[in-house]
Amino acid sequence: MKRMDTHRLVTLGLLVSLNIILVRFASVRISIGGVEGIRIGLGNFPVVFAGLFLGPLAGGMVGALGDIVGFILNPMGAYMPHFTLSAALTGIIPGLVLNLLGRDKVTFPRLVIACGAGLFVTSMVLVPYFLKILFGIPLWTTLPPRAIAFCFTVPVYALFAERIGRKVASPLRGTTS
């Protein structure tokens, strides 16, 4: 990993704070059996963006720190490290997939694949599984709405990443991890 310069550190802090605001305060939450079963919003976008344009390590840090600090500021039940792991992987996996596909040319199809891989593993597999083992929420209650949200979220995240990445990420590419 290259050195942590001030610009990169401020960008990571901004993405963590944006993640906290979007997840904790600007999302629609649907309870299932007294537990938040589904969250609709753009809260994971800063985490995915960090993974794509700052590297997998940065994406993992933004996801994990956003989850921990967000819990401290606005707890929603007991702290569960399972969801911190899931939040970190939401940033790590897209960064790794984009590394495998080649960072030399970031295109919309590559961004769809990278975003889709990360969100599939976390949103469609891990979070429903954790909800099942921790709270007993059946998979059939969470998977259908998550599948619908996944179909919309992936292209939207990829589009936002492509547009925003063109404008602001070029100075950051030189410092990817």
KEFIDREN-458450 format. One record per residue (C-alpha): residue number from 1; x negated, y negated, z. Coordinates in Angstrom, 3 decimals. Example, Ala and Ser with C-alpha at 12.3 -4.5 7.8 and 13.67 -1.06 7.14 Angstrom:
KEFIDREN-458450
+-----+----------+----------+----------+
|   n |       px |       py |       pz |
+-----+----------+----------+----------+
|   1 |  -12.300 |    4.500 |    7.800 |
|   2 |  -13.670 |    1.060 |    7.140 |
+-----+----------+----------+----------+
//
This chain:
KEFIDREN-458450
+-----+----------+----------+----------+
|   n |       px |       py |       pz |
+-----+----------+----------+----------+
|   1 |    0.000 |    0.000 |    0.000 |
|   2 |   -1.287 |   -3.435 |   -0.852 |
|   3 |   -1.636 |   -6.145 |    1.742 |
|   4 |    1.451 |   -7.725 |    3.243 |
|   5 |    1.486 |  -11.331 |    2.085 |
|   6 |    3.793 |  -14.027 |    3.413 |
|   7 |    6.066 |  -14.029 |    0.352 |
|   8 |    6.643 |  -10.278 |    0.569 |
|   9 |    7.239 |  -10.402 |    4.340 |
|  10 |    9.789 |  -13.218 |    3.988 |
|  11 |   11.518 |  -11.334 |    1.160 |
|  12 |   11.772 |   -8.200 |    3.298 |
|  13 |   13.183 |  -10.240 |    6.196 |
|  14 |   15.725 |  -11.851 |    3.880 |
|  15 |   16.807 |   -8.460 |    2.530 |
|  16 |   17.150 |   -7.024 |    6.064 |
|  17 |   19.298 |   -9.970 |    7.156 |
|  18 |   21.382 |   -9.792 |    3.984 |
|  19 |   21.914 |   -6.069 |    4.578 |
|  20 |   23.074 |   -6.709 |    8.144 |
|  21 |   25.509 |   -9.437 |    7.101 |
|  22 |   26.955 |   -7.447 |    4.203 |
|  23 |   27.288 |   -4.177 |    6.150 |
|  24 |   28.395 |   -5.427 |    9.553 |
|  25 |   30.425 |   -8.512 |    8.704 |
|  26 |   31.417 |   -8.461 |    5.017 |
|  27 |   32.612 |   -4.899 |    4.444 |
|  28 |   36.001 |   -3.268 |    4.550 |
|  29 |   35.963 |   -0.423 |    7.061 |
|  30 |   38.475 |    2.414 |    7.019 |
|  31 |   38.775 |    4.458 |   10.205 |
|  32 |   39.434 |    8.174 |   10.141 |
|  33 |   40.290 |    9.651 |   13.505 |
|  34 |   39.007 |    6.609 |   15.404 |
|  35 |   35.623 |    6.709 |   13.647 |
|  36 |   34.517 |    4.608 |   10.703 |
|  37 |   34.872 |    7.127 |    7.896 |
|  38 |   34.535 |    4.898 |    4.833 |
|  39 |   32.920 |    1.500 |    4.349 |
|  40 |   33.538 |   -0.441 |    1.147 |
|  41 |   31.209 |   -3.278 |    0.238 |
|  42 |   27.844 |   -4.261 |   -1.160 |
|  43 |   25.920 |   -3.730 |    2.074 |
|  44 |   23.485 |   -1.173 |    0.666 |
|  45 |   22.492 |   -3.317 |   -2.292 |
|  46 |   19.642 |   -5.160 |   -0.490 |
|  47 |   18.237 |   -1.795 |    0.611 |
|  48 |   18.417 |   -0.330 |   -2.900 |
|  49 |   16.969 |   -3.549 |   -4.367 |
|  50 |   14.025 |   -3.406 |   -1.959 |
|  51 |   13.355 |    0.204 |   -2.921 |
|  52 |   13.519 |   -0.568 |   -6.624 |
|  53 |   11.459 |   -3.745 |   -6.734 |
|  54 |    9.285 |   -3.636 |   -3.614 |
|  55 |    8.680 |    0.104 |   -3.503 |
|  56 |   10.022 |    3.107 |   -1.600 |
|  57 |    8.314 |    2.213 |    1.674 |
|  58 |    9.778 |   -1.297 |    1.644 |
|  59 |   13.220 |    0.096 |    0.802 |
|  60 |   13.005 |    2.500 |    3.716 |
|  61 |   11.926 |   -0.267 |    6.070 |
|  62 |   14.764 |   -2.566 |    4.971 |
|  63 |   17.310 |    0.235 |    5.410 |
|  64 |   16.073 |    1.420 |    8.799 |
|  65 |   15.534 |   -2.065 |   10.250 |
|  66 |   18.894 |   -3.237 |    8.909 |
|  67 |   20.630 |   -0.321 |   10.595 |
|  68 |   18.835 |   -0.711 |   13.941 |
|  69 |   19.094 |   -4.514 |   14.173 |
|  70 |   22.670 |   -4.382 |   12.863 |
|  71 |   23.557 |   -1.909 |   15.604 |
|  72 |   22.014 |   -4.182 |   18.242 |
|  73 |   23.936 |   -7.206 |   16.951 |
|  74 |   27.245 |   -5.474 |   16.281 |
|  75 |   27.468 |   -1.932 |   17.656 |
|  76 |   30.208 |    0.283 |   16.260 |
|  77 |   30.158 |    3.155 |   18.726 |
|  78 |   27.105 |    4.996 |   20.019 |
|  79 |   23.777 |    4.762 |   18.196 |
|  80 |   23.242 |    7.723 |   15.882 |
|  81 |   19.733 |    8.103 |   14.397 |
|  82 |   21.251 |   10.243 |   11.627 |
|  83 |   22.648 |    7.108 |   10.020 |
|  84 |   19.326 |    5.260 |   10.377 |
|  85 |   17.691 |    8.098 |    8.431 |
|  86 |   20.416 |    7.843 |    5.809 |
|  87 |   19.941 |    4.052 |    5.590 |
|  88 |   16.189 |    4.471 |    5.131 |
|  89 |   16.671 |    7.108 |    2.426 |
|  90 |   19.056 |    4.733 |    0.629 |
|  91 |   16.009 |    2.566 |   -0.082 |
|  92 |   13.349 |    5.257 |   -0.389 |
|  93 |   15.010 |    7.515 |   -2.980 |
|  94 |   15.731 |    4.846 |   -5.662 |
|  95 |   12.151 |    3.598 |   -5.336 |
|  96 |   10.735 |    7.099 |   -5.725 |
|  97 |   12.983 |    7.891 |   -8.686 |
|  98 |   11.998 |    4.650 |  -10.418 |
|  99 |    8.338 |    5.516 |   -9.805 |
| 100 |    8.921 |    8.905 |  -11.462 |
| 101 |   10.738 |    7.325 |  -14.407 |
| 102 |    8.022 |    4.703 |  -14.807 |
| 103 |    7.931 |    1.204 |  -13.423 |
| 104 |    6.371 |   -0.092 |  -16.632 |
| 105 |    9.763 |   -0.801 |  -18.172 |
| 106 |   12.711 |   -1.273 |  -15.844 |
| 107 |   15.849 |   -0.788 |  -17.953 |
| 108 |   19.528 |   -0.534 |  -17.088 |
| 109 |   19.713 |    3.249 |  -17.720 |
| 110 |   16.687 |    3.828 |  -15.476 |
| 111 |   18.250 |    1.673 |  -12.789 |
| 112 |   21.515 |    3.641 |  -13.044 |
| 113 |   19.610 |    6.903 |  -12.604 |
| 114 |   17.555 |    5.567 |   -9.670 |
| 115 |   20.555 |    3.980 |   -7.914 |
| 116 |   22.721 |    7.014 |   -8.623 |
| 117 |   20.177 |    9.459 |   -7.218 |
| 118 |   19.746 |    7.519 |   -3.997 |
| 119 |   23.410 |    6.798 |   -3.423 |
| 120 |   24.423 |   10.353 |   -4.299 |
| 121 |   22.093 |   11.879 |   -1.716 |
| 122 |   23.034 |    9.420 |    1.025 |
| 123 |   26.660 |    8.424 |    0.350 |
| 124 |   27.975 |   11.658 |   -1.108 |
| 125 |   25.940 |   14.258 |    0.791 |
| 126 |   24.302 |   13.052 |    4.014 |
| 127 |   26.856 |   10.610 |    5.442 |
| 128 |   29.868 |   12.930 |    4.943 |
| 129 |   27.839 |   15.797 |    6.409 |
| 130 |   26.829 |   13.688 |    9.430 |
| 131 |   30.440 |   12.578 |    9.926 |
| 132 |   31.472 |   16.234 |    9.868 |
| 133 |   28.874 |   17.543 |   12.321 |
| 134 |   28.965 |   14.541 |   14.679 |
| 135 |   32.675 |   13.697 |   14.719 |
| 136 |   34.407 |   16.682 |   13.140 |
| 137 |   35.771 |   14.681 |   10.186 |
| 138 |   36.552 |   17.160 |    7.389 |
| 139 |   34.710 |   16.669 |    4.120 |
| 140 |   37.963 |   16.669 |    2.149 |
| 141 |   39.005 |   13.433 |    3.879 |
| 142 |   35.842 |   11.476 |    3.074 |
| 143 |   34.582 |   12.876 |   -0.226 |
| 144 |   37.385 |   11.820 |   -2.634 |
| 145 |   37.285 |    8.095 |   -1.733 |
| 146 |   33.478 |    8.186 |   -1.653 |
| 147 |   33.415 |    9.734 |   -5.139 |
| 148 |   35.632 |    6.951 |   -6.482 |
| 149 |   33.513 |    4.285 |   -4.786 |
| 150 |   30.331 |    5.964 |   -6.089 |
| 151 |   31.561 |    5.705 |   -9.694 |
| 152 |   31.970 |    1.948 |   -9.310 |
| 153 |   29.058 |    1.201 |   -6.998 |
| 154 |   26.239 |    2.755 |   -9.027 |
| 155 |   26.738 |    0.718 |  -12.232 |
| 156 |   27.402 |   -2.457 |  -10.216 |
| 157 |   24.194 |   -2.006 |   -8.193 |
| 158 |   22.237 |   -1.254 |  -11.372 |
| 159 |   23.664 |   -4.326 |  -13.116 |
| 160 |   22.937 |   -6.586 |  -10.132 |
| 161 |   19.429 |   -5.124 |   -9.802 |
| 162 |   18.726 |   -5.693 |  -13.492 |
| 163 |   19.986 |   -9.287 |  -13.479 |
| 164 |   18.522 |  -10.324 |  -10.139 |
| 165 |   15.341 |   -8.346 |  -10.742 |
| 166 |   14.654 |  -10.280 |  -13.929 |
| 167 |   14.923 |  -13.581 |  -12.079 |
| 168 |   13.300 |  -13.010 |   -8.710 |
| 169 |   11.390 |   -9.740 |   -8.659 |
| 170 |    8.630 |  -10.551 |  -11.153 |
| 171 |    6.391 |  -12.162 |   -8.489 |
| 172 |    7.007 |   -9.130 |   -6.266 |
| 173 |    6.042 |   -6.471 |   -8.816 |
| 174 |    2.370 |   -7.175 |   -8.330 |
| 175 |    2.666 |   -6.077 |   -4.705 |
| 176 |    4.730 |   -2.888 |   -4.993 |
| 177 |    3.779 |   -0.072 |   -2.665 |
+-----+----------+----------+----------+
//
